[in-house]
Amino acid sequence: MSSLQGVREVVETQGLFSSRYPDRGSHYWYTEDAGGKVDKMQLTQVHRALQQLGITLIAAYSPEARGRSERAFRMLQDRLPKELALA
């Protein structure tokens, strides 16, 4: 649900976008084996909703793409406690 809420907020503030480059998390993709290739025929609810909006999902297979999102999560997780402590 949080993935769809995030998409909704972006569309409401920035407008509809054409593609998304997420990691291969189970809320975006179905994979037979962990770490395996994504099944583009068996869609998740999030994938189906984005497809209905005309948004193309591109599976991130490269370590660079995964590293970029991991660094962003780590920065946000690290920053929140510090901001709360200051407040």
Secondary structure, 3 states (H helix, E strand, C coil): CHHHHHHHHHHHHHCCCCEECCCCCCCCCEECCCCCCEECCCCCHHHHHHHHHCCEECCCCCHHHHHHHHHHHHHHHHHHHHHHHHC
